[in-house]
Amino acid sequence: MVKPWADAGWTCYCVDIQHSIRRDRVEGNIHYVWGDVRSWTPPTRPAIIFGFTPCTHLCGSGARDWKKKCWPMLRDGMDLFHAARMAAEWAGCPWMLENPVGRISGLHGDSQHRFHPWQYGDPYQKLTCLWTGGAS
């Protein structure tokens, strides 16, 4: 997602709990750092924010498991999405948050855009939503 921005000269940060906590790395203009939106503070005010919060506990494709996962897993997923939206609104920059159809619309309203990933070369067949804001 950030490669075109980095190629255009922007400094980009990919913040993810899947990155090694001990091995931040830099590849060109892309900084890969450990953390999530609740634990990482950007070094400068962002120009744009893209958020891809985990869908594991939120998307409709996993609805059959919602009862077993129960409230704590739903709360964790909602926490991350909500924190990303709050960070984006605080930054006062354009933003886009992605997540498949599921529970988010019940709290954050309908998404502004929807697409199927398979239409863009990705094998996934779950309707994906984009919530956007901050653009003037």
Summary of the structure (lengths in Angstrom):
residues: 136
radius of gyration: 15.5
end to end distance: 21.7
largest distance: 46.2
contacts: 358
relative contact order: 0.15
helix: 34%
strand: 24%
